Amino acid sequence: MDRYPARIFSLFLFLFLVVSALVVPASADPGRDDYLESLLAAARQKNLHEDRYWHILLHYEKGPLGISSLIDDPDFFLSPKGKHDPRAELEAAINTFFRQDIKEDDFDVCQFIARYTWLKEVLDVDAARVPLFECEAVNQVGPKSATLIFPTYYMNNPASMFGHTLINIETEYASKLLTKSVNYSAFTQETNGILFAEKGLFGFYEGYYTVLPYYMKIQQYSDISQRDIWEYRLNFTVPELERMVRHVRELEN
């Protein structure tokens, strides 16, 4: 009669082992990145997708149909929904930047250096747990000051009636001619004045950010168009200048 309790015990032991083998703890999942999950959880807890600085970096604005970015180029976003969804873009950025198995060739850190640096700082990312990268092209700029440049209108060219603005970023170079000018302008080769006015007023031209040497802009505005150029020094701190340089790098072209 002793064999029946023994068989029952063996059956329970067998079932227990089967269930234990099927129920694998999440921490034992070899494909799970616990540190990445903790960063995503921290971002959700802090509501970083609603942070004003995140909206500035992605140029989000509220409109009648909800939030949307002013940037149209899909290459600017990491999420297919990034243009209209700040949270989707934020989580796509964290998933791209801070995987524990990330390699330097997995993404171009310079292309996203402003949001990468901000997320790294605000989430206090541990360099011992995830590889961190630098953009040498941005680090070598070394901005010292910035100046708002305003070439005035050109009397013989109605298209210039509002003038133009650009920003100079000064570094350790003594000559102002060698500073970098950050410029935003429409790309147009239109020769029809009526079409030019119509497309310009209603935003049918594509706009691009470019970075050019200041002497090239002087040649364009002063020597060719004979326009006066006014300069206004901006009261930025070095950390603010560095943030601006990182953001300009993301917007370039």
C-alpha positions in Angstrom: 0.0 0.0 0.0 3.0 2.3 0.4 3.5 2.5 -3.3 0.4 4.7 -3.9 1.6 7.7 -1.8 5.0 7.3 -3.4 3.5 7.4 -6.9 1.4 10.4 -6.0 4.5 12.2 -4.6 6.4 11.3 -7.8 3.6 12.7 -9.9 3.4 16.0 -8.0 7.2 16.3 -8.2 7.1 15.7 -12.0 4.4 18.3 -12.4 6.3 20.8 -10.3 9.4 20.4 -12.4 7.5 20.8 -15.6 5.7 24.0 -14.4 9.0 25.4 -13.1 10.7 24.8 -16.4 7.9 26.6 -18.3 7.6 29.6 -16.0 10.9 31.4 -16.6 11.5 34.6 -14.6 11.8 37.8 -16.7 15.3 38.4 -15.3 16.4 35.1 -16.7 15.3 36.0 -20.3 18.6 36.2 -22.2 17.0 38.6 -24.8 15.8 41.1 -22.2 17.7 44.3 -21.6 16.9 45.2 -18.0 18.9 48.5 -18.0 17.1 49.7 -21.2 13.8 48.8 -19.6 14.7 50.8 -16.5 15.6 53.9 -18.6 12.3 53.7 -20.5 10.5 53.4 -17.1 12.3 56.4 -15.8 11.4 58.4 -18.9 7.7 57.5 -18.5 7.8 58.3 -14.8 9.3 61.8 -15.5 7.0 62.3 -18.5 10.0 63.4 -20.6 7.9 63.3 -23.7 6.1 66.3 -22.4 9.3 68.2 -21.4 9.6 71.6 -22.9 13.2 71.0 -24.0 12.3 67.8 -25.8 9.6 69.8 -27.7 12.2 72.4 -28.6 14.7 69.9 -29.9 12.1 68.3 -32.1 10.3 71.6 -33.0 7.0 70.4 -31.8 4.1 72.8 -31.7 0.4 72.5 -30.8 -2.0 73.1 -33.6 -5.8 72.6 -34.3 -5.2 68.9 -35.1 -2.8 68.3 -32.2 1.0 68.2 -31.8 3.2 68.2 -34.8 6.8 69.0 -35.6 7.7 71.8 -38.0 10.4 69.6 -39.5 9.2 67.7 -42.5 12.3 65.6 -43.3 11.6 62.0 -42.2 15.3 61.4 -41.7 15.1 63.8 -38.8 13.0 61.3 -36.8 13.8 57.9 -35.3 10.2 56.8 -35.1 7.8 56.5 -38.1 5.3 58.4 -35.9 7.9 60.9 -34.6 6.6 63.9 -36.5 3.3 63.8 -34.6 4.0 61.7 -31.4 6.6 63.1 -29.0 6.4 59.9 -26.8 7.0 57.5 -29.7 10.0 59.6 -30.8 11.4 59.7 -27.2 11.1 56.0 -26.7 12.5 55.3 -30.1 15.5 57.4 -29.3 16.1 55.6 -26.0 15.8 52.2 -27.7 18.3 53.4 -30.3 20.9 55.1 -28.1 21.1 53.0 -24.9 20.9 49.3 -25.7 23.5 47.4 -23.8 24.6 45.7 -27.0 24.9 48.9 -28.9 27.9 49.4 -31.2 29.3 52.6 -32.6 28.3 51.7 -36.2 24.6 51.1 -35.2 23.7 54.8 -35.6 25.3 58.1 -36.4 25.7 59.8 -33.1 26.4 63.2 -34.7 23.1 63.1 -36.6 21.2 63.0 -33.2 23.8 64.6 -30.9 21.5 67.2 -29.3 18.8 64.7 -28.2 21.4 62.0 -27.4 23.3 64.3 -25.1 20.2 65.6 -23.4 18.8 62.1 -22.8 22.1 60.9 -21.5 22.2 63.8 -19.0 18.5 63.8 -17.9 18.4 60.0 -17.5 21.8 59.9 -15.8 22.9 57.1 -18.0 25.5 54.9 -16.4 28.6 54.5 -18.7 29.5 51.3 -16.9 26.2 49.7 -18.1 25.9 50.9 -21.6 28.4 52.2 -24.2 28.4 56.0 -24.6 29.7 57.8 -27.7 30.9 61.3 -28.6 30.7 63.4 -31.8 34.2 64.7 -32.4 33.0 67.0 -35.2 30.9 68.9 -32.6 33.4 68.7 -29.8 36.0 70.4 -31.9 33.9 73.5 -32.6 34.6 75.1 -29.2 32.1 78.0 -29.4 33.0 81.2 -27.6 30.2 83.5 -28.6 27.4 84.0 -31.0 26.2 87.0 -33.0 22.9 87.6 -34.7 23.5 88.9 -38.3 21.0 91.1 -40.1 21.6 92.0 -43.8 19.1 94.7 -44.5 16.7 94.8 -47.5 18.0 95.4 -51.0 16.1 98.2 -52.8 16.3 96.6 -56.2 15.1 93.2 -55.1 11.6 93.0 -53.7 12.3 89.4 -52.4 14.6 91.0 -49.8 12.1 93.5 -48.5 12.2 91.9 -45.0 15.9 91.4 -45.0 17.5 88.2 -43.7 18.9 86.8 -40.5 21.6 84.3 -39.7 23.7 83.4 -36.7 27.5 83.5 -36.5 29.3 81.1 -34.1 32.6 82.5 -33.0 35.4 80.2 -31.9 39.1 80.8 -31.0 39.8 82.1 -34.5 40.7 85.8 -34.3 39.3 86.6 -37.7 35.5 87.0 -37.9 35.6 86.1 -41.5 36.4 82.5 -40.6 33.5 82.1 -38.2 30.7 79.7 -39.2 27.3 81.2 -40.2 24.2 79.3 -39.6 21.7 80.1 -42.3 18.1 79.0 -43.0 16.6 79.8 -46.4 14.3 78.5 -49.1 15.8 76.7 -52.0 14.4 78.3 -55.1 15.4 78.9 -58.7 12.1 80.5 -59.6 12.3 83.3 -62.2 8.6 84.1 -62.4 7.9 86.9 -59.9 4.2 86.1 -59.4 4.9 82.4 -58.7 7.8 83.4 -56.5 5.5 85.6 -54.3 2.8 83.0 -54.2 5.0 80.1 -53.3 6.9 82.2 -50.8 3.9 83.5 -49.0 2.2 80.1 -48.7 5.2 78.0 -47.9 5.6 75.9 -51.0 9.4 76.2 -51.0 11.6 73.7 -49.1 13.8 75.3 -46.5 17.3 74.1 -45.5 19.8 74.8 -42.7 23.3 75.3 -43.9 26.6 76.2 -42.2 28.9 78.4 -44.3 32.0 80.5 -43.6 31.0 84.1 -42.8 33.1 85.6 -45.6 30.9 83.8 -48.2 27.8 85.5 -46.8 29.5 88.9 -46.7 30.4 88.4 -50.4 26.8 87.5 -51.1 25.1 90.4 -49.3 27.6 93.2 -49.3 29.7 92.8 -52.5 27.0 91.5 -54.8 23.7 93.0 -53.4 25.3 96.0 -51.7 23.3 95.5 -48.5 24.2 96.8 -45.1 25.0 94.2 -42.5 24.1 94.7 -38.8 25.6 92.6 -36.0 24.1 92.0 -32.6 26.0 90.0 -30.0 23.9 87.4 -28.1 24.3 87.0 -24.4 24.7 83.2 -24.3 26.8 81.2 -21.8 29.2 78.6 -23.0 26.9 75.7 -22.1 24.0 77.4 -24.0 26.3 77.9 -27.0 27.3 74.2 -26.9 23.7 73.2 -26.8 23.0 75.4 -29.8 25.9 73.9 -31.8 24.6 70.4 -31.1 21.2 71.3 -32.3 22.5 73.0 -35.4 24.4 69.8 -36.2 21.1 67.9 -36.1 19.4 70.4 -38.4 22.2 70.9 -40.9 21.0 70.1 -44.5 
